[in-house]
Amino acid sequence: MDTQKQQKPEIIEDSETVERLASRVILYNDDWHSFDEVIAQLIKAIKCSYEKARSLTFEVHVKGKAVVFEGDLPECLRVSSILEEIALHTQIVT
């Protein structure tokens, strides 16, 4: 029997540091939403032009997913929640 206590690594997360780290919002393709629905929601979420939203939507359609936004974690959460308002599938990665 080991008499030494096993120590768990200590994880220190400074909330300001975590918020400053670049995160990305990934949007996944599905078979339920039209191009127009996705384009409109992207414009609402990331405040981009129609052409940019159309390009991102086409990338999602062709590749199955695309990074649609990159920024601080709170902004990524905001963007993701807007996209999910119409049940789009997103993921935030850091």
Buried (B, 14 or more C-beta within 10 A) or exposed (E): EEEEEEEEEEEEEEEEEEEEEEBBBBBEBEEEBEEEEBBBBBBBBBEBEEEBBBBBBBBBEEEEBBEBBBBBBEBBEBBBEBBBEEEBBBEBEE
